Every structure is written in structure tokens, then in C-alpha cells.
Amino acid sequence: MTDIPENGLTSESLSRAIGARYLTYALSTIMHRALPDARDGLKPVHRRILYAMRELRLSPSGGFRKSAKIVGDVMGNYHPHGDAAIYDAMARLAQDFAMRYPLVDGQGNFGNIDGDSPAASRYTEARMAATAEALLDGLDEDSVDFRPNYDGTLREPVVLPAAFPNLLANGSSGIAVGMATNIPPHNIGELVAGCLAMIESPEISDDALVDHIPGPDFPTGGLLVEDAASIRETYRTGRGAFRLRARWSKEDLGRGNWQIVITEIPYQVAKSKLIEKLAELIQLKKIPILADVRDESAEDVRIVLEPRSRTVDPDMLMGQLYRNSDLETRFALNMNVLIDGKTPKVCSLKEVLRAFLDHRREVLQRRSQHRMDKIDHRLEVLEGFIIAFLNLDRVIDIIRYDSDPRAALMREEWGRAFPRALSEKEYVSPPAGEGELTEVQAEAILNMRLRSLRRLEEMELRRERDELMKERAALEALLGSDRKQWKKIGEELRKMAMFFGPDTPAGRRRTGFAEAGEVVEIPMEAMIDREPITVICSRMGWIRAMKGHVALDGELKFKDGDGPRFAFHAETTDKIVLFAANGRFYTLLGANLPGGRGMGEPVRLMVDLPNDAEIVDFLIWRPGEKLIVASDAGDGFVVTSDDVLAQTRAGKAVLTVGEGVRAKLIRRVSGDHVAVVGDNRKLLVFPLVQIPEMSKGKGVRLQKFKDGGLSDLTTLTLAQGLSWKDPAGRTRTEADLAEWLANRAGTGRMAPRGFPRDNTFDQP
């Protein structure tokens, strides 16, 4: 409980104080900043921008005003936040690539699909678009509630009347505290069809609504490749995602040549960023069958993709681009909105449309009641005018000579201007007394101009009275019948559909539907022309690939202080495995290696190889092979080639090495026995089956050492003996290995006479 000391200060626990204040902040963010209202689909800043533009009389048929003036009025009168945030929000309302139905008509640079920012507010001008006028229609007819602005000097609408379901038409996105919203734009014509279906059948299911609203309609077009079942589930739950792809076509260039032309890109993808990504794929040779990309866009999007050769399958090329670029994106739907402007809720498609229709019904009722009140007031005034016409001389006499003409007019006995015998639904003015004028009638007579007195005509007044009575009867019948109200709402929606129908430029659906199909996973080597190369890596780790199979012992150029270390023949389609002293494997593609004209590039720029980890060996990867990896401490195991293939730059950890221990070697398995030799020149031969097969780990002890460590390892067929090359290059073979044959982890015996002095198996 909070204590209030004598000094007026309050005391409460820190957790309670922080919790209460953070909750207040969270609610403010949710209700007044991040989540849209389900009724008009707007956040407060957008609503205030449109209302301020209306107050400035910036109608669609009027002139433009500087954006800085609009932003200043919004900030000063209704939205006391930063001008940059207000201008960004207004600029987005004018972007035809961001809004399906722009609410602001902009003049000047309001940004573009490339991702460029709008010009400063002092350089651009704006006015309301026709769609914004439809959202504001009826605002003067007491159709919605108003509230004081932030300083109490003005009033602003709580919500706009909204003649169409703007929440779904233009979509919305925002991040609040602990919740977020992300709603895609849709087609107004389809939304109207869905609303009319709900009016005819209030219990319609979400699945039936999807027949009228098949999916989002993005302003940038594209192709929706999500399956129908997934779309129905997304609309039913209010959460899900839509797969969106670029629209493309194959353009024939003659003589068998062709190119791909992309004319529509996914929603919210910046064209410049997309082209940069495609160029990066070409540079890094991640998609070798793509040769070039060009941006030939003018007013419309036109991105040209050139294949590597005419034999490339365009569907296969686009399938690879879908996987590796933003030519395919996923738009996550989270239909989290404010119901009645108060309660955040994740709604289904049906619930959102129901909130809009209920709002339109309330707007209709309030507008009708407002019009009835106006008619009642006018009928009362008309009755006073009739009395003045029938008693014109007396009225003039009172106005001319009486010191208080209004009171005198109200005291006078005039008789009734309209007969009592009216139908039940016709209006009967409330008399102040039998034959007396009401205050409203007396005030209207006094406010009439003198020259209007002579123009009063009883027939004209009665004609106006009869028309108003007829209109009032229709309004009274409308307010008394639910069926007539929904019929009227349907008529208003059909009028909106006339401007946004499927045959109109604004209403024509832009986003098409297509089958996603299966993107066949094509091996990288299948997309590369198979050519021989010679891979060369220097002592300092600079790698290059020379065309063709050149002599490995030929003279090559290296940087000063550097020299040759690894050289082997390969092909452009080969995956080359790099084994490092830290026990990790890294994968390189032969086609991606730098050319052999220069000195190459550091291999550490291609993979995330630490500076303190030396390169142990290179190996051309072959599927299904078995390999032996071992550390200089004499531990090792058998691993399959599939388990050493890395998919990322970070490599793949296979051999676990402790402190002071490093990976020593990797050898292909061939034969039935293993021969190991240590730095102490002791040789040990043991069966291959004694080494376990593992995917990663430290392994088992291969040979025991009193001093030194493992020097080299090879596999052999025992019946064929052990062969090596002597210093003169002659092949030597030890056929009888019984002296060195033992179990794994033994110390071994001294190597046979003639064995190389460097204690390595230099295989012939």
C-alpha cells in the first residue's frame, strides 16, 4: 500500500512503479501508434494527416500545397511528434508502389521502387486523393465521434467514416509492445463482393469468403504461388504467410538466343537491392548459368537476365534465382487490429469485414439521424415562414415598432400555418403554445433579409415542406428497418465498386495466381561447364586455378617471400575440400577459384579459416569415399566423404583437437591395412577394421609414442606389401611385413632399411 508522508512525496516499490509505467507506455503504443483501427484501417498519424488536409481544403480537384505546410499543421494541431515521422507517413500514403490505393496525390519526388527516399518536405507538394475523400465522406454529418486534440484547443475525429474497407484494401504494418501487425493489400472490387456476400448471408464461413477474396492484390503485381488450402487457413486464423514471385517472360532474340525479362517484382522489394543481389550471384558464381543482369526500367519495371548459353532451361534458371534472391519472398500475415478502437485482437478475414460493416451501419444510422434533425429544424423554420407570409403586415409592424420583436413575435396569436390533419409519419412542429411561434421560428423570421420578405410564396414553401416530409418519412423507415439499412449499405458499396471494378484501371487485379511447382535441386556442378584446371596454393595460402592441366613441376610465379606448397589437377565441376590444422573442413568449388593469370587470392577470404590455423591438405571430394583423419598426437578415425562436406564458409568441425594438438593428415582409404610411422621412425602396421568409423570426434589411438608424434599414415593391401620411393626415385617394396604387423596403438618397430629419411610414405 502506498504511503503518503507529510512532505507530499509518495513511496512505492520499484517493481510496481516500473510495471505500472511500462504498462501505460505499452497501451499507448498499441492503441495510439502501432496498430490500425479495424473500422477505417488507419493509425492515428494517418488519420490526422488526412483530416488536416481536409481542413486545408486540399480536395482531389483543388490545388496542391507544400508538404511542409501540411506536416506543420498536422504536428501543430493534432500530432505532437517529429516532423520527419509525419512526413515519412504522408509520403508512404502517396507511393503507388507501397499503397494499393494511394490516399495522397503527391507532386514531386516521393521516392521510387528502387528504394530511394522522398525529397525534403519543402520541395514536394500534395493534396488528397479521391480514395481519401471516400474515407472522409460524411464527416460533417455527425457520422463519427470527435475528441479534443492533444492541447484541447481543437477537435479531431476518433475514426473516419470509411466508405470502403481500407484496412484490407491498403494493408498495414506496425510493431507495438509485445505484439505486431502485418496485413497485405487487397482488391477493393473483391472486398466489396465479400462484404455483399456477408450482407446477404451473415453466417457465411471464412472458406466461402475466400471464393470472393482469393488472396492479396499487391500494388507491384507479381504472382501468388501459395496453395489454396494454405490461403484459406491463413484467412481463417489471421496468421500465416503468402509466397510471392516476380512475373517474368522469355523474350526471343532470334537464332536460338533468348533472354528473361522481369516485369513485376515482389511487394516491398527495392529494385536496386534486388539487382545488386543478382549481380553478386553472378560475381560469386553461385549460379553459373546466369551470365548477366541489366536494368532497363523506365516508368515500368524491366530487368533483363542473360543466360550463360542458349541451352539453359529458363524454368531451371528462375528456380535457382527464386532460391537465392528476392525474386521470391514470403509475406507474413498477422491480422492484429484494434476492434472498436480499443481491443487488440488477431482477427480472421470474416471478423475484419464484420467490424467494417458494423461501422458502416453505425455511420449510416448517425448520418440518417443527423439528416432527420436537420429536416426537423428546417420544417419548424418553414412553418414560421408560412405564418410570416400569412401575416406579413403584422410581422413588419412588430419588427418596426416593438422594442423586443422576438418576444413579441412569440407572444402573438397567429393561428397555425399547417393543418393538424397530417398523416402519422408526417412532421408536426412542436408549438410553443396554441398558435404561437417558437424561439427558433421567431429567430429565423428576424434573421430574414427585407427583400426576402416580399419573395415569400406559400406554394414554394409548401413544396419544400412536402419534399422534406417525404425525405423524413424515408429516413424514419430506414432507421426502423435492419433490412433497409443493410440494403442501403450494399448500394453504397456497389457505387464504390463502380470506381474500382475489375474493368477499371484502378480496380484491375495486379497480382496473379500460379502454381509454385517443384524447384529441382540441381547440383552446382551440373550448371558449370566441365573444364580441366590446375589448382595451385602457395605456402602463404594464396590460391588460384590455371586453365588446363599444366605440368605440376613447372616453374610458377609467386609473391616475394612466398613459394609453392600444393598443386594438383582438377576440374571446374569439382568440389575441393580443404583440411585445416584446427580439425575443420572447408569446401571450395573449382569454378569459383580465381583465375591463374595473377597470383590468386587468399583462401582465407573465401572461407572463414582462422589466421592461426594452417592448411593441412587439399582433397578433391568424391561421394561415398572413406577417409582417415589423424592428429599429430597419433589419434584418428575413419570418416565418410559426405560427413566432411561443408555447406557454409564457417566450415565443418570433424576432428577434435585439444590444446597443443593439431590435425596432421587426411588420407583416402584403399586396402585392408593401415601403416603409420612416427617422428621416432618406428613403423606399425595393423588391420583397417581396428579403426572405428565416426562422423566427428577425437578418434582412437593409432600409435603410441614415447617421444615425438605421428609423422605419416597410409593404407595398403597386406598381400601386396608396402611400397615407397627412395631418394633416387626408384620404387622399393617390403613384401613381408610380419615384423611390423601388430594391433592398433602399439609402438611399432624401426622402419625397414631404405625407408625415406623424412619418415613419410612417398607413394609411387
C-alpha positions in Angstrom: 0.0 0.0 0.0 1.3 3.4 -0.9 2.3 5.7 2.0 1.9 9.4 1.7 4.3 11.2 4.1 3.8 14.7 5.4 6.2 16.1 2.8 3.8 15.1 0.0 6.1 12.5 -1.6 4.8 9.0 -2.4 6.6 5.8 -1.8 6.1 2.5 -3.7 8.2 -0.5 -4.7 10.4 -0.2 -7.7 8.9 -3.2 -9.5 5.4 -1.8 -9.0 6.4 1.7 -10.2 8.2 0.4 -13.3 5.4 -2.1 -14.1 2.6 0.5 -13.9 4.5 3.0 -16.0 5.6 0.4 -18.6 2.1 -0.9 -18.9 0.9 2.7 -19.6 3.6 3.1 -22.3 2.7 -0.3 -23.8 -1.0 0.5 -24.0 -0.2 3.9 -25.5 2.0 2.4 -28.2 -0.6 -0.3 -29.0 -3.6 1.9 -29.2 -2.3 5.2 -30.4 0.7 4.4 -32.6 1.3 0.9 -33.9 -2.0 -1.0 -34.6 -4.6 0.2 -37.1 -8.3 0.5 -36.4 -10.3 -2.2 -38.0 -13.0 0.3 -38.9 -11.1 2.7 -41.1 -7.8 0.8 -41.4 -5.8 3.8 -40.2 -3.3 4.6 -37.5 -3.7 7.9 -35.7 -0.9 9.6 -37.6 -2.5 8.7 -41.0 -6.0 9.7 -39.8 -4.6 13.1 -38.6 -2.8 13.7 -41.9 -6.0 13.2 -43.9 -8.1 15.3 -41.5 -5.6 18.1 -41.6 -5.5 18.0 -45.4 -9.3 18.2 -45.4 -9.2 21.2 -43.1 -6.8 22.8 -45.5 -9.3 22.1 -48.3 -6.9 20.1 -50.3 -9.5 18.3 -52.3 -8.6 16.0 -55.3 -9.9 18.6 -57.7 -8.2 21.5 -55.9 -4.6 22.8 -55.9 -1.5 21.4 -54.2 0.1 22.7 -51.0 3.7 22.3 -49.8 4.2 19.2 -47.9 6.0 21.2 -45.2 2.8 23.2 -44.6 0.7 20.0 -44.3 3.3 18.5 -41.9 3.4 21.6 -39.9 -0.4 21.7 -39.5 -0.5 18.1 -38.5 2.3 18.5 -36.0 1.0 21.7 -34.5 -2.7 20.9 -34.4 -3.1 17.1 -33.9 0.1 15.0 -33.8 2.8 16.5 -31.5 5.6 14.3 -32.7 8.6 14.7 -35.0 8.0 16.2 -38.4 10.2 13.6 -40.1 8.0 10.8 -38.9 4.9 12.6 -40.1 6.4 13.3 -43.5 7.5 9.7 -43.9 4.0 8.5 -43.1 2.5 11.0 -45.6 5.0 10.2 -48.3 4.1 6.5 -48.0 0.4 7.3 -48.5 1.4 8.8 -51.9 3.6 6.0 -53.1 1.8 3.9 -55.7 4.3 1.1 -55.2 3.6 0.9 -51.5 -0.1 1.6 -51.4 -2.6 -0.3 -53.5 -4.9 2.7 -53.5 -2.8 5.8 -52.6 -4.6 8.2 -50.2 -2.4 11.2 -51.1 -1.8 12.7 -54.5 1.8 13.7 -54.5 3.6 16.2 -56.8 7.4 15.9 -56.8 9.8 13.2 -55.7 8.0 10.9 -53.2 10.5 8.1 -53.6 10.6 5.2 -56.0 10.6 1.4 -56.3 14.4 1.5 -56.3 14.3 2.3 -52.6 15.3 6.0 -52.9 13.9 8.3 -50.2 11.5 11.1 -50.9 12.8 14.7 -51.4 12.6 17.0 -48.4 9.1 18.3 -47.5 9.9 21.8 -48.7 10.4 20.5 -52.2 7.2 18.4 -52.6 3.5 19.2 -52.8 0.4 17.2 -52.0 -3.3 17.0 -51.9 -5.9 14.3 -51.1 -6.6 11.5 -53.5 -10.1 10.5 -54.4 -9.8 7.4 -52.2 -9.1 9.6 -49.2 -12.1 11.7 -49.9 -14.2 8.5 -49.8 -12.7 7.7 -46.3 -13.7 11.2 -45.1 -17.2 11.4 -46.8 -19.9 12.2 -44.2 -17.5 13.6 -41.5 -19.7 16.8 -41.2 -22.9 14.7 -40.7 -22.2 13.5 -37.2 -21.3 10.1 -38.5 -18.4 9.5 -36.1 -17.3 10.8 -32.6 -14.9 13.6 -32.2 -12.4 14.2 -29.3 -10.3 17.1 -28.2 -6.8 17.3 -29.7 -3.7 17.0 -27.5 -3.9 20.5 -26.1 -7.7 20.8 -26.0 -7.9 23.7 -28.5 -9.3 21.8 -31.4 -11.3 18.6 -32.1 -10.3 15.6 -34.2 -12.3 12.5 -35.4 -11.8 9.3 -33.4 -12.3 7.3 -36.6 -13.2 8.1 -40.2 -16.5 7.1 -41.8 -14.6 5.0 -44.4 -16.7 4.2 -47.4 -14.6 1.1 -48.2 -12.7 -1.5 -46.1 -9.4 0.4 -46.2 -7.7 -1.9 -43.7 -7.7 -4.7 -46.2 -7.5 -2.6 -49.3 -4.2 -0.9 -48.4 -3.0 -3.2 -45.7 -1.0 -2.1 -42.7 2.1 -3.0 -40.7 3.4 -2.0 -37.3 5.3 -3.1 -34.3 3.9 -2.4 -30.8 5.0 -3.6 -27.4 4.7 -7.4 -27.3 2.6 -7.6 -30.5 2.8 -6.6 -34.1 0.6 -6.4 -37.2 1.3 -7.1 -40.9 -1.6 -7.0 -43.3 -1.2 -7.2 -47.1 -3.3 -5.0 -49.5 -6.3 -6.5 -51.3 -8.5 -5.6 -54.3 -11.4 -3.3 -53.5 -13.7 -4.9 -56.0 -13.2 -8.3 -54.4 -13.6 -6.9 -50.9 -16.9 -5.3 -51.9 -18.0 -8.7 -53.3 -17.1 -10.3 -49.9 -19.0 -7.6 -48.0 -22.1 -8.0 -50.1 -21.9 -11.8 -49.6 -21.8 -11.2 -45.8 -24.8 -8.8 -46.0 -26.8 -11.5 -47.9 -25.6 -14.3 -45.6 -24.3 -13.0 -42.2 -23.2 -16.5 -41.2 -21.0 -17.1 -44.2 -17.9 -19.1 -43.5 -14.3 -17.9 -44.0 -13.8 -20.5 -46.7 -16.8 -19.2 -48.6 -15.4 -15.6 -48.3 -12.2 -16.7 -49.9 -14.2 -17.6 -53.0 -14.8 -13.8 -53.3 -11.4 -12.7 -51.9 -9.0 -15.2 -53.3 -5.9 -13.5 -52.0 -3.9 -10.3 -51.6 -3.5 -7.9 -54.5 -0.1 -6.2 -54.2 0.5 -2.8 -55.9 3.7 -4.1 -57.6 1.9 -7.1 -59.0 3.8 -10.4 -59.1 2.5 -14.0 -58.8 1.0 -15.5 -55.7 2.1 -19.2 -55.6 0.6 -20.2 -52.3 -1.7 -23.1 -52.5 -5.4 -22.5 -51.9 -5.6 -24.6 -48.7 -2.9 -22.6 -47.1 -4.6 -19.3 -48.1 -7.9 -20.5 -46.6 -6.2 -21.5 -43.4 -4.3 -18.1 -43.2 -7.6 -16.1 -43.6 -9.4 -18.4 -41.1 -6.8 -17.9 -38.3 -5.5 -14.4 -39.1 -1.9 -15.7 -39.2 0.1 -17.2 -42.0 2.2 -16.3 -45.0 1.9 -15.8 -48.8 4.6 -16.8 -51.2 5.1 -14.1 -53.9 7.2 -14.4 -57.0 8.3 -12.0 -59.7 6.5 -12.1 -63.0 8.7 -12.9 -66.0 8.6 -13.9 -69.6 11.1 -15.4 -72.1 12.0 -13.0 -74.9 13.1 -14.5 -78.2 16.2 -12.7 -79.7 16.3 -14.8 -82.8 18.8 -17.5 -84.0 18.0 -19.6 -80.9 19.1 -16.8 -78.5 16.8 -15.6 -75.7 16.7 -13.7 -72.5 14.4 -13.4 -69.5 12.6 -10.2 -68.8 11.2 -9.5 -65.3 8.3 -7.0 -65.5 6.9 -7.2 -61.9 8.9 -7.8 -58.7 7.6 -8.8 -55.2 6.0 -6.3 -52.9 8.4 -4.3 -50.6 11.5 -5.4 -52.6 13.7 -2.5 -53.6 14.6 -2.9 -57.2 18.1 -1.6 -56.8 18.8 -4.0 -53.9 17.4 -6.9 -56.0 19.7 -6.1 -58.9 22.7 -5.8 -56.6 22.0 -9.3 -55.2 21.6 -10.7 -58.7 25.0 -9.1 -59.7 26.5 -10.6 -56.6 25.3 -14.1 -57.5 27.0 -13.7 -60.9 30.2 -12.3 -59.4 30.5 -15.1 -56.8 29.4 -17.7 -59.5 26.7 -19.1 -57.2 24.5 -19.5 -60.3 27.0 -20.1 -63.1 24.2 -20.5 -65.7 23.4 -16.8 -65.3 25.7 -14.6 -67.3 24.5 -11.0 -66.9 21.7 -8.8 -65.4 20.7 -5.4 -66.7 18.2 -2.8 -65.5 16.3 -1.4 -68.5 13.4 0.0 -66.4 11.8 3.4 -67.3 8.3 4.0 -66.0 7.7 0.3 -65.8 10.0 -2.4 -64.3 12.2 -4.2 -66.9 15.0 -6.3 -65.6 16.8 -8.4 -68.2 18.6 -11.7 -67.3 21.0 -13.2 -69.8 21.7 -17.0 -69.6 25.2 -18.4 -69.9 24.2 -20.3 -73.0 21.1 -20.9 -75.2 20.8 -24.5 -74.0 19.9 -23.4 -70.4 16.4 -24.2 -69.3 14.7 -20.8 -68.3 12.5 -22.5 -65.7 15.5 -24.1 -64.1 17.3 -20.7 -64.1 14.4 -18.9 -62.5 14.0 -21.8 -60.0 17.6 -21.2 -58.8 17.0 -17.4 -58.6 13.9 -17.9 -56.6 16.0 -19.8 -54.0 18.9 -17.4 -53.9 17.3 -13.9 -54.3 14.3 -11.8 -53.5 12.6 -12.8 -56.8 10.6 -14.9 -54.4 9.6 -13.6 -51.0 7.2 -14.6 -48.2 4.7 -12.0 -46.9 3.8 -12.9 -43.3 0.2 -12.1 -42.4 -0.6 -11.2 -38.8 -4.1 -9.6 -38.7 -3.7 -8.0 -35.3 -6.0 -4.9 -35.3 -8.0 -2.7 -32.8 -11.6 -3.7 -32.6 -13.8 -0.6 -31.9 -10.5 1.3 -31.5 -9.9 -0.3 -28.0 -9.2 -4.0 -28.1 -6.3 -5.5 -29.9 -7.2 -8.9 -31.4 -5.9 -11.2 -34.1 -8.9 -11.5 -36.4 -9.9 -13.7 -39.2 -11.0 -12.3 -42.6 -14.6 -12.5 -41.6 -14.1 -10.7 -38.3 -12.3 -7.8 -40.0 -15.1 -7.4 -42.6 -17.7 -7.7 -39.9 -16.0 -4.9 -38.0 -16.1 -2.7 -41.1 -19.7 -3.5 -41.9 -20.9 -2.8 -38.3 -19.0 0.5 -38.5 -20.8 1.4 -41.8 -24.1 0.6 -40.3 -23.4 2.9 -37.3 -22.3 5.6 -39.7 -25.5 5.2 -41.7 -27.6 5.4 -38.6 -25.9 8.5 -37.3 -25.9 10.2 -40.7 -29.6 9.4 -41.1 -30.4 10.7 -37.6 -28.4 13.8 -38.3 -30.3 14.5 -41.5 -33.6 14.0 -39.7 -32.6 16.5 -37.1 -31.8 19.0 -39.9 -35.1 18.3 -41.6 -37.0 18.8 -38.3 -35.3 22.1 -37.8 -36.0 23.2 -41.4 -39.7 22.2 -41.1 -40.0 24.2 -38.0 -38.5 27.2 -39.7 -40.8 26.7 -42.8 -43.8 26.8 -40.5 -42.6 30.1 -39.1 -42.1 31.4 -42.7 -45.7 30.4 -43.6 -47.0 32.3 -40.6 -44.9 35.3 -41.5 -46.2 35.2 -45.1 -49.9 34.9 -44.0 -49.4 37.8 -41.5 -46.8 39.8 -43.3 -48.0 43.3 -42.4 -48.3 42.4 -38.7 -44.8 40.9 -38.7 -43.4 44.0 -40.3 -45.2 46.2 -37.8 -43.9 44.3 -34.8 -40.3 44.3 -36.2 -40.6 48.1 -36.8 -42.1 49.4 -33.6 -41.7 46.8 -30.9 -38.6 47.2 -28.6 -38.3 43.4 -28.2 -39.6 42.0 -31.5 -38.6 38.3 -30.8 -40.6 38.2 -27.6 -43.5 40.0 -29.3 -43.5 37.5 -32.2 -43.5 34.6 -29.8 -46.4 36.2 -27.7 -48.6 36.9 -30.7 -51.5 34.5 -31.5 -51.1 33.7 -35.2 -53.1 30.6 -35.8 -51.5 27.5 -37.4 -49.7 27.6 -40.7 -50.0 23.9 -41.3 -53.2 21.9 -40.8 -53.4 19.4 -38.0 -54.8 16.7 -40.1 -51.4 15.2 -41.0 -50.5 11.5 -41.5 -49.0 9.7 -38.6 -45.5 9.8 -40.1 -45.6 13.4 -41.1 -43.9 16.1 -39.1 -45.9 18.3 -36.7 -43.9 21.2 -35.3 -43.8 21.5 -31.6 -45.9 24.6 -30.8 -44.8 27.0 -28.1 -48.5 27.4 -27.3 -51.6 27.2 -29.5 -50.8 29.4 -32.5 -47.6 30.8 -31.0 -44.2 30.9 -32.7 -41.3 29.0 -31.2 -38.0 30.7 -30.5 -36.4 29.0 -33.5 -39.2 30.3 -35.8 -39.0 33.8 -34.4 -35.2 33.9 -34.7 -35.5 32.7 -38.4 -38.0 35.4 -39.2 -35.9 38.1 -37.6 -32.8 36.9 -39.5 -34.5 37.1 -42.8 -33.5 39.9 -45.2 -36.1 42.5 -46.0 -36.0 41.8 -49.7 -36.7 38.1 -48.9 -40.0 39.0 -47.2 -41.6 40.1 -50.5 -40.4 36.9 -52.2 -42.1 34.6 -49.8 -44.5 32.4 -51.7 -46.8 30.0 -49.9 -46.7 27.4 -52.7 -42.9 27.4 -52.8 -42.8 26.9 -49.1 -45.3 24.2 -49.1 -43.5 22.4 -52.0 -40.2 22.4 -50.0 -42.1 21.3 -46.9 -43.7 18.3 -48.8 -40.3 17.2 -50.2 -38.7 17.3 -46.7 -41.6 15.4 -45.3 -41.2 12.7 -47.9 -37.4 12.5 -47.2 -38.0 12.4 -43.5 -40.5 9.6 -43.8 -38.0 7.6 -45.9 -35.3 8.2 -43.2 -37.6 7.2 -40.4 -38.4 4.0 -42.3 -34.7 3.4 -42.9 -33.9 3.7 -39.2 -36.7 1.4 -38.3 -35.7 -1.5 -40.5 -32.5 -3.5 -40.4 -33.2 -4.9 -43.8 -33.4 -1.4 -45.4 -30.2 -0.4 -43.6 -28.2 -3.3 -45.0 -29.7 -2.7 -48.4 -28.6 0.9 -48.3 -25.1 -0.1 -47.2 -25.0 -2.6 -50.1 -26.0 0.2 -52.6 -23.2 2.4 -51.2 -20.7 -0.4 -51.6 -21.8 -1.1 -55.2 -21.2 2.6 -56.0 -17.6 2.2 -54.7 -17.2 -1.0 -56.8 -18.2 1.1 -59.9 -15.0 3.1 -59.5 -12.8 0.1 -58.6 -14.4 -2.7 -60.6 -12.3 -5.3 -62.5 -12.6 -3.4 -65.7 -11.3 -0.1 -64.4 -7.5 0.8 -64.3 -7.5 1.2 -60.6 -9.6 -1.9 -59.8 -8.0 -4.4 -62.2 -6.2 -7.2 -60.2 -2.5 -6.8 -60.4 -1.3 -9.9 -58.6 -1.9 -13.1 -60.4 -2.1 -16.7 -59.2 0.2 -19.6 -60.3 1.3 -23.0 -59.3 4.6 -23.0 -57.4 5.8 -26.2 -58.9 8.8 -28.1 -57.6 12.1 -26.3 -57.8 14.5 -29.2 -58.7 17.7 -29.1 -56.7 20.3 -29.1 -59.3 23.9 -29.9 -58.3 26.2 -26.9 -58.7 28.5 -28.9 -60.9 25.6 -29.6 -63.3 25.4 -25.9 -64.0 29.1 -25.5 -64.8 30.9 -26.2 -68.0 33.3 -29.0 -67.2 36.8 -27.9 -67.9 40.3 -29.1 -66.7 42.1 -26.8 -64.2 45.3 -26.9 -62.2 44.8 -25.8 -58.6 47.9 -24.1 -57.0 48.1 -22.9 -53.4 51.2 -21.2 -52.0 52.8 -21.5 -48.6 51.1 -18.3 -47.6 47.7 -19.6 -48.6 47.2 -17.7 -52.0 45.1 -20.0 -54.2 44.4 -19.9 -58.0 43.2 -22.1 -60.8 45.1 -22.3 -64.1 43.2 -23.4 -67.2 44.1 -26.9 -68.4 46.3 -29.5 -66.8 49.7 -27.9 -66.7 52.9 -29.7 -65.5 52.9 -29.8 -61.7 56.7 -29.5 -61.6 56.8 -26.5 -63.9 58.1 -23.1 -62.9 55.3 -20.8 -61.4 55.4 -17.2 -60.2 54.6 -16.4 -56.6 54.8 -13.2 -54.5 58.1 -12.2 -52.9 58.8 -14.4 -49.9 56.2 -17.0 -51.0 56.5 -20.3 -52.8 54.7 -23.4 -53.9 53.1 -25.8 -51.5 50.1 -27.6 -53.1 49.5 -28.2 -56.8 47.1 -30.8 -58.3 44.9 -31.4 -61.3 41.1 -30.9 -61.0 38.1 -29.8 -63.0 35.8 -26.8 -62.7 32.9 -29.0 -61.5 34.9 -30.5 -58.7 34.3 -29.7 -55.0 37.7 -29.2 -53.4 37.9 -30.0 -49.7 40.4 -28.0 -47.5 41.5 -29.7 -44.3 42.9 -27.3 -41.7 45.0 -27.8 -38.6 42.1 -26.9 -36.4 40.3 -30.1 -37.5 37.7 -28.3 -39.6 36.9 -29.0 -43.3 36.1 -26.2 -45.7 34.6 -26.6 -49.2 35.6 -24.7 -52.3 34.2 -25.1 -55.8 36.6 -25.4 -58.7 34.7 -22.9 -60.9 34.7 -20.3 -58.1 38.5 -20.2 -57.7 40.3 -17.1 -59.0 41.9 -17.3 -62.4 45.6 -18.2 -62.9 46.7 -15.0 -64.7 47.6 -13.3 -61.4 48.8 -14.5 -58.1 45.4 -15.6 -57.0 43.6 -14.6 -53.8 44.0 -15.5 -50.1 41.9 -18.6 -49.4 41.0 -17.0 -46.1 38.9 -14.5 -47.9 36.8 -17.4 -49.4 36.3 -19.3 -46.2 36.4 -18.4 -42.5 39.8 -20.0 -41.9 41.4 -18.6 -38.7 44.8 -17.0 -39.2 46.4 -19.4 -36.7 45.1 -22.5 -38.5 47.4 -23.8 -41.1 46.3 -25.7 -44.2 47.0 -29.4 -43.8 45.9 -30.7 -47.2 43.5 -30.3 -50.2 41.4 -33.2 -51.5 39.1 -33.5 -54.5 35.8 -34.6 -53.0 34.3 -37.8 -54.3 30.9 -39.1 -53.0 30.9 -42.3 -51.0 34.6 -42.4 -50.3 36.1 -43.3 -46.9 38.9 -41.1 -45.4 41.2 -41.4 -42.5 41.9 -38.2 -40.5 44.6 -38.1 -37.8 46.2 -35.6 -35.4 49.9 -35.2 -34.7 49.2 -36.8 -31.3 48.5 -40.1 -33.1 44.7 -40.1 -32.7 42.4 -40.6 -35.6 39.3 -42.3 -37.2 37.6 -43.2 -40.4 35.1 -40.7 -41.8 33.0 -40.8 -45.0 33.4 -38.1 -47.6 29.8 -37.0 -47.1 30.5 -36.1 -43.5 33.3 -33.7 -44.3 31.5 -31.6 -46.9 30.8 -28.2 -45.5 27.8 -26.1 -46.6 28.9 -22.7 -45.2 32.0 -20.5 -45.1 32.5 -21.4 -41.4 33.4 -25.0 -42.4 32.6 -28.2 -40.6 34.2 -29.5 -37.4 35.2 -33.1 -37.8 38.5 -33.9 -36.0 38.5 -32.7 -32.4 42.0 -31.4 -31.3 43.0 -30.3 -27.9 45.3 -27.6 -26.7 48.8 -28.0 -28.3 47.5 -30.7 -30.7 46.9 -30.0 -34.4 45.3 -32.0 -37.3 48.2 -33.7 -39.1 46.8 -35.5 -42.2 44.0 -36.9 -44.3 44.2 -40.0 -46.5 41.9 -41.9 -48.7 41.2 -45.5 -47.6 42.3 -48.2 -50.0 43.2 -51.7 -48.9 42.8 -53.7 -45.8 45.6 -52.5 -43.5 47.0 -49.2 -42.2 50.6 -48.3 -41.9 51.7 -45.5 -39.5 55.1 -44.1 -38.8 56.1 -41.7 -36.1 58.7 -39.0 -35.8 60.8 -41.6 -33.9 61.0 -43.6 -37.2 59.0 -46.6 -35.8 56.6 -48.2 -38.2 53.4 -50.0 -37.2 51.0 -52.0 -39.5 47.6 -53.1 -38.3 44.2 -54.1 -39.7 42.0 -51.3 -41.0 39.0 -52.7 -39.2 40.5 -51.7 -35.9 39.9 -48.0 -36.7 36.3 -47.0 -35.9 34.2 -45.1 -38.4 32.9 -41.8 -37.0 31.3 -38.6 -38.2 33.3 -36.4 -35.8 35.3 -36.6 -32.6 38.8 -37.2 -31.3 39.2 -40.7 -32.6 41.2 -43.6 -31.2 45.0 -44.1 -30.5 46.6 -45.2 -33.8 50.2 -45.5 -32.5 51.9 -45.0 -29.1 54.9 -42.7 -28.8 57.4 -42.2 -26.1 58.6 -39.0 -27.7 57.6 -37.1 -30.8 54.3 -37.8 -32.6 52.7 -39.1 -35.8 54.7 -38.4 -38.9 52.7 -40.1 -41.7 50.0 -42.7 -42.5 48.9 -44.7 -45.5 46.6 -47.6 -46.3 47.7 -50.8 -48.1 46.7 -54.3 -49.2 48.8 -56.6 -47.0 49.3 -59.2 -49.7 50.9 -56.6 -51.9 53.3 -55.3 -49.3 54.3 -51.8 -48.5 55.9 -49.6 -51.3 57.7 -46.3 -51.2 60.1 -44.3 -53.3 63.7 -43.9 -52.4 65.7 -40.7 -52.8 66.7 -41.7 -56.3 63.0 -42.0 -57.3 63.1 -45.8 -57.5 60.2 -47.8 -56.1 61.0 -50.0 -53.2 58.7 -52.7 -51.8 58.7 -54.5 -48.5 56.7 -57.7 -49.2 57.0 -59.3 -45.8 55.5 -57.1 -43.1 55.2 -59.6 -40.3 57.9 -57.8 -38.3 55.8 -54.7 -38.1 52.4 -56.2 -38.0 50.6 -55.8 -34.6 47.5 -54.4 -33.1 46.5 -50.7 -33.2 48.0 -48.4 -30.5 51.3 -50.4 -30.4 54.7 -48.7 -30.5 55.9 -50.4 -33.7 59.5 -51.3 -34.8 62.1 -49.4 -36.6 61.3 -48.8 -40.3 63.0 -51.2 -42.9 66.3 -50.3 -44.5 65.9 -47.8 -47.3 62.8 -46.1 -45.8 62.8 -42.3 -46.6 64.7 -40.2 -44.1 61.8 -37.7 -43.7 59.6 -40.5 -42.3 56.9 -40.2 -44.9 55.3 -42.6 -47.3 56.1 -41.1 -50.6 53.8 -43.4 -52.6 54.9 -44.4 -56.1 
